[in-house]
């Protein structure tokens, strides 16, 4: 029986919108499941986790739509958004900025993927003439006056690369450092590394590899209150080339069906491979974290969001600086693709706390730097 006073067309449209709402809810549930399914075993579900911010936005649109049309239906998305409320908290936070307590010994921390110090993806700076970006990054870090700095994509292949880490550390006030090149073949040719710089003494260090590539380093540092194992991670990225970015930027004007199929298939394949690699790398990092004799602080470019399996596993038993002390929408990726993602993280042992997590919106890389004050609370 047709609802009183409503046309058949109105009821048909209502059913269609409800069907789309149902699809949005299913997608939301899949995005929750992505945190618990290893993409190394089944990678398609990881796409839902990557898309969580968009899926959440779609469900919120349905909520507001139904509030004005038929409010009872708004409960559909509201209930399922509430089921994954923790994910919302990892996306948006409302903490206020706090004045540091003079009686507390803070560890000022900075993590930054500096994209080769030249603000572009490159494997060599041989033909690059403008290094003003390097100077600006140096100025930023000096201004932050950090105790620990974790850098990813530290590339320096010019004359004097052997002396660069010591000079850089001295300039930022962190004379103690440890780094390891991504690939062993670069060790006698250039600096292309993950690096940790700190004011504190380093008593031990090491690196973690996946296949032939370094994916993490660690340094045991002695602070005023404790000995900590600091990890700096850089997990598998998409490895997009310029032609991939060009294809995406022109996707709305692609004319040849075959070119579109080939280009989109190539991009999806790269994303899929990165998911699978990070699934394996996550297990390796988990093992390293479990073997630490000291409380840990984990910094780095995970290349994965809080809705991912990678984040779920690595953050287990740790606190997230953004969740504990951040505010706003702290997307950390500043590149051409997925500019709404938080893929850079600072995690720490539960015996520690943090204040004033910040995402610094400066465009000197395809990532934004992040920072916070960490202190021993237990």
Legacy VTK file of the C-alpha trace (Angstrom):
# vtk DataFile Version 3.0
C-alpha trace
ASCII
DATASET POLYDATA
POINTS 378 float
0.000 0.000 0.000
1.331 3.400 -0.993
2.146 5.759 1.883
-0.678 8.230 2.377
-0.224 11.405 0.364
2.990 10.220 -1.334
3.366 9.554 -5.048
4.822 6.336 -6.405
7.740 8.319 -7.845
8.534 9.822 -4.425
8.553 6.365 -2.836
10.728 4.973 -5.623
13.316 7.759 -5.151
13.214 7.183 -1.394
13.965 3.483 -1.857
16.836 4.246 -4.222
18.381 6.676 -1.709
17.949 4.100 1.052
19.738 1.551 -1.108
22.684 3.920 -1.604
22.657 4.616 2.126
22.892 0.859 2.699
25.905 0.663 0.371
27.568 3.489 2.307
26.975 1.612 5.571
28.461 -1.611 4.153
31.496 0.369 2.972
31.815 1.826 6.475
31.814 -1.640 8.021
34.460 -2.773 5.540
36.614 0.204 6.491
36.420 -0.943 10.127
37.348 -4.487 9.126
40.444 -3.233 7.268
42.197 -2.681 10.607
41.949 -6.399 11.425
42.668 -8.087 8.091
46.309 -8.417 7.057
46.574 -7.000 3.526
49.417 -9.433 2.864
46.724 -12.140 2.946
43.775 -10.207 1.483
44.587 -6.737 0.189
41.280 -5.526 -1.400
39.738 -4.696 1.989
42.627 -2.300 2.700
41.184 0.063 0.073
38.145 0.533 2.322
40.391 1.506 5.243
42.262 3.988 3.056
38.924 5.505 2.001
37.525 5.809 5.538
37.398 9.657 5.633
35.418 9.718 2.367
33.140 6.878 3.468
32.497 8.607 6.796
31.664 11.858 4.980
29.195 10.012 2.742
27.411 8.553 5.767
27.251 11.969 7.441
25.640 13.387 4.299
22.965 10.711 4.528
22.431 11.530 8.211
21.772 15.204 7.450
19.632 14.346 4.439
17.337 12.050 6.426
17.052 14.533 9.294
15.187 16.850 6.906
13.271 14.180 4.996
12.462 11.324 7.367
14.475 11.557 10.585
14.078 7.912 11.618
16.250 6.778 8.702
19.104 8.984 9.923
19.562 6.463 12.753
20.865 3.929 10.217
24.161 5.718 9.620
24.304 7.211 13.128
24.340 3.744 14.720
27.114 2.432 12.486
29.210 5.596 12.817
28.926 5.155 16.594
30.135 1.537 16.296
33.455 2.835 14.964
33.632 5.993 17.049
37.300 5.381 17.881
38.089 5.892 14.207
36.463 9.319 14.297
38.653 10.255 17.263
41.742 9.274 15.285
40.612 11.567 12.480
39.553 14.701 14.359
40.538 15.858 17.861
39.592 18.875 19.988
42.318 19.160 22.635
43.341 22.665 23.636
46.938 23.822 23.607
48.615 23.660 27.011
51.408 25.690 28.492
54.338 23.397 29.328
54.848 22.885 33.059
58.228 24.201 34.211
58.522 21.297 36.667
58.125 18.626 33.977
60.965 17.336 31.822
59.561 17.214 28.308
60.992 15.530 25.247
60.273 17.851 22.327
59.852 15.584 19.305
59.703 16.197 15.569
59.035 13.670 12.803
59.294 14.730 9.176
59.481 13.086 5.760
61.607 15.773 4.101
61.327 14.424 0.533
65.028 14.528 -0.294
65.476 18.114 0.985
64.511 19.427 -2.460
60.693 19.297 -2.428
60.399 16.808 -5.253
60.633 13.070 -5.753
64.062 12.276 -7.119
66.735 9.626 -6.754
69.544 12.122 -7.347
70.097 15.868 -6.970
72.870 15.893 -9.581
71.125 18.352 -11.903
69.314 20.393 -9.233
70.605 23.905 -8.631
68.151 25.365 -6.093
68.708 24.063 -2.541
66.746 26.777 -0.740
64.353 24.071 0.480
67.166 22.523 2.503
67.779 25.864 4.197
64.063 26.325 4.967
63.760 22.851 6.481
66.827 23.500 8.602
65.342 26.801 9.810
62.061 25.107 10.706
63.730 22.384 12.771
66.016 24.867 14.550
62.981 27.001 15.395
61.245 24.004 16.973
64.285 23.438 19.224
63.706 19.658 19.459
65.277 16.998 21.653
64.593 14.211 19.133
64.221 14.571 15.367
63.272 11.648 13.137
63.699 12.217 9.405
62.691 10.089 6.457
64.062 10.522 2.909
67.244 12.301 3.961
69.017 12.553 0.595
72.402 14.235 0.116
74.516 13.105 -2.834
76.709 16.152 -3.327
80.291 16.698 -2.351
80.864 16.297 1.371
77.910 13.948 1.977
80.028 12.049 4.522
80.179 15.102 6.797
76.591 16.233 6.276
74.900 14.323 9.182
77.351 15.721 11.758
76.987 19.258 10.365
73.197 18.990 10.217
72.992 17.642 13.774
75.220 20.424 15.056
73.087 23.087 13.349
69.822 21.818 14.877
71.319 21.321 18.338
71.158 17.502 18.192
74.765 16.436 17.846
74.096 12.743 18.486
72.706 10.852 15.520
72.246 7.520 13.838
71.246 6.833 10.254
71.118 3.963 7.818
70.831 4.147 4.054
67.759 2.641 2.451
69.946 0.462 0.214
73.458 -0.832 0.974
74.743 0.071 -2.504
74.391 3.761 -1.651
76.685 3.709 1.374
79.850 4.749 -0.471
78.144 7.018 -2.982
75.654 9.189 -1.148
73.472 9.696 1.891
69.954 8.351 1.206
68.712 7.407 4.620
66.358 7.235 7.560
67.881 9.228 10.430
67.494 9.964 14.141
69.056 13.101 15.648
68.970 13.808 19.385
70.425 15.909 22.193
70.583 12.800 24.371
73.379 10.207 24.432
72.875 7.190 22.155
74.099 3.965 23.754
72.970 1.486 21.098
71.444 1.479 17.622
70.356 -0.767 14.810
68.269 -1.100 11.670
65.466 -3.293 10.338
65.246 -4.472 6.751
62.561 -5.887 4.498
64.130 -7.749 1.594
67.085 -5.468 0.700
65.629 -2.156 1.909
65.873 -0.504 5.328
62.352 0.144 6.624
63.223 1.254 10.154
66.063 2.223 12.453
66.232 2.436 16.229
68.418 4.142 18.803
68.558 3.593 22.557
68.806 7.026 24.162
69.359 8.035 27.786
67.115 10.921 28.825
66.965 12.651 32.191
64.247 10.251 33.382
64.649 7.008 31.492
66.314 4.958 28.781
64.144 4.785 25.675
64.256 2.873 22.425
63.358 5.317 19.657
62.112 3.830 16.382
61.952 5.718 13.099
59.849 3.921 10.468
59.361 4.427 6.764
57.108 1.704 5.423
56.304 0.819 1.818
55.138 3.728 -0.311
53.254 3.788 -3.611
56.260 4.677 -5.760
54.194 6.747 -8.155
56.095 8.285 -11.046
55.395 11.586 -12.790
53.354 9.820 -15.483
51.105 8.340 -12.786
50.422 11.779 -11.292
49.794 13.161 -14.782
47.298 10.403 -15.506
45.408 11.076 -12.272
45.347 14.852 -12.777
43.910 14.365 -16.272
41.596 11.484 -15.441
38.490 13.545 -16.212
39.646 14.159 -19.792
40.919 10.681 -20.636
39.544 9.880 -24.072
40.950 6.530 -25.115
39.267 3.705 -23.237
42.317 1.480 -23.590
44.643 4.177 -22.181
42.281 4.730 -19.263
42.090 1.014 -18.500
45.860 0.624 -18.697
46.633 3.707 -16.589
44.073 2.998 -13.870
45.109 -0.652 -13.701
48.746 0.342 -13.220
47.880 2.712 -10.366
45.624 0.207 -8.606
48.337 -2.417 -8.925
50.905 -0.135 -7.250
48.527 0.658 -4.389
47.742 -3.041 -3.976
51.434 -4.020 -3.904
52.143 -1.345 -1.283
49.322 -2.696 0.916
50.728 -6.211 0.694
54.285 -5.107 1.470
53.163 -3.102 4.498
51.269 -6.126 5.771
54.516 -8.114 5.843
56.562 -5.174 7.145
54.076 -4.665 9.967
54.774 -8.163 11.289
58.514 -7.441 11.212
58.073 -4.162 13.123
55.757 -5.843 15.639
58.483 -8.355 16.422
61.088 -5.616 16.885
58.821 -3.641 19.216
58.099 -6.702 21.347
61.830 -7.335 21.831
62.654 -3.844 23.109
64.187 -3.884 26.591
63.075 -0.282 27.131
59.903 1.783 26.743
59.495 2.760 23.094
58.646 5.873 21.131
57.728 5.203 17.517
58.015 7.953 14.922
57.677 7.884 11.197
55.954 7.740 7.884
53.775 4.632 8.027
52.215 5.374 4.623
49.023 4.124 6.246
46.128 5.699 8.113
44.658 5.016 11.579
42.008 2.873 9.881
44.667 0.462 8.594
45.979 -2.900 9.693
49.478 -1.384 9.913
48.436 1.287 12.396
46.227 -1.095 14.393
49.075 -3.557 14.945
51.960 -1.147 15.523
49.960 1.102 17.873
48.769 -1.813 20.038
49.711 -1.064 23.643
50.930 2.425 22.725
49.390 5.904 22.878
48.950 8.135 19.837
50.186 11.710 20.321
47.515 13.126 18.009
44.692 11.291 19.810
46.038 12.287 23.225
46.925 15.923 22.557
46.116 16.962 18.993
43.414 19.219 17.662
41.672 19.715 14.369
41.958 17.528 11.311
45.625 16.525 11.278
46.155 15.256 7.753
49.909 14.897 7.255
50.172 14.081 3.559
50.649 17.157 1.381
51.105 15.448 -1.984
48.960 15.408 -5.087
47.124 12.226 -4.109
44.971 11.632 -1.022
45.582 15.055 0.638
43.249 14.216 3.540
45.278 11.371 5.017
47.121 11.127 8.345
49.959 8.746 7.546
52.718 10.175 9.777
52.513 9.209 13.428
54.103 9.580 16.864
53.299 6.713 19.243
54.694 6.123 22.721
54.698 3.819 25.726
51.709 4.020 28.093
53.983 5.215 30.908
54.364 8.460 28.951
51.949 11.231 27.973
52.020 14.118 25.522
50.840 17.683 25.086
50.502 20.012 22.134
50.667 17.667 19.159
50.941 19.829 16.046
50.747 19.285 12.325
52.799 22.157 10.905
51.208 23.291 7.674
54.351 24.261 5.811
54.860 23.072 2.244
58.494 22.096 2.059
57.804 18.448 1.207
54.979 16.144 0.176
54.450 15.618 3.927
53.761 18.044 6.742
56.063 17.822 9.786
54.525 16.784 13.102
55.679 17.526 16.635
54.687 17.192 20.284
55.999 17.302 23.847
56.330 13.851 25.458
56.901 13.334 29.165
57.055 10.484 31.677
53.741 10.319 33.546
53.986 7.066 35.532
LINES 1 379
378 0 1 2 3 4 5 6 7 8 9 10 11 12 13 14 15 16 17 18 19 20 21 22 23 24 25 26 27 28 29 30 31 32 33 34 35 36 37 38 39 40 41 42 43 44 45 46 47 48 49 50 51 52 53 54 55 56 57 58 59 60 61 62 63 64 65 66 67 68 69 70 71 72 73 74 75 76 77 78 79 80 81 82 83 84 85 86 87 88 89 90 91 92 93 94 95 96 97 98 99 100 101 102 103 104 105 106 107 108 109 110 111 112 113 114 115 116 117 118 119 120 121 122 123 124 125 126 127 128 129 130 131 132 133 134 135 136 137 138 139 140 141 142 143 144 145 146 147 148 149 150 151 152 153 154 155 156 157 158 159 160 161 162 163 164 165 166 167 168 169 170 171 172 173 174 175 176 177 178 179 180 181 182 183 184 185 186 187 188 189 190 191 192 193 194 195 196 197 198 199 200 201 202 203 204 205 206 207 208 209 210 211 212 213 214 215 216 217 218 219 220 221 222 223 224 225 226 227 228 229 230 231 232 233 234 235 236 237 238 239 240 241 242 243 244 245 246 247 248 249 250 251 252 253 254 255 256 257 258 259 260 261 262 263 264 265 266 267 268 269 270 271 272 273 274 275 276 277 278 279 280 281 282 283 284 285 286 287 288 289 290 291 292 293 294 295 296 297 298 299 300 301 302 303 304 305 306 307 308 309 310 311 312 313 314 315 316 317 318 319 320 321 322 323 324 325 326 327 328 329 330 331 332 333 334 335 336 337 338 339 340 341 342 343 344 345 346 347 348 349 350 351 352 353 354 355 356 357 358 359 360 361 362 363 364 365 366 367 368 369 370 371 372 373 374 375 376 377
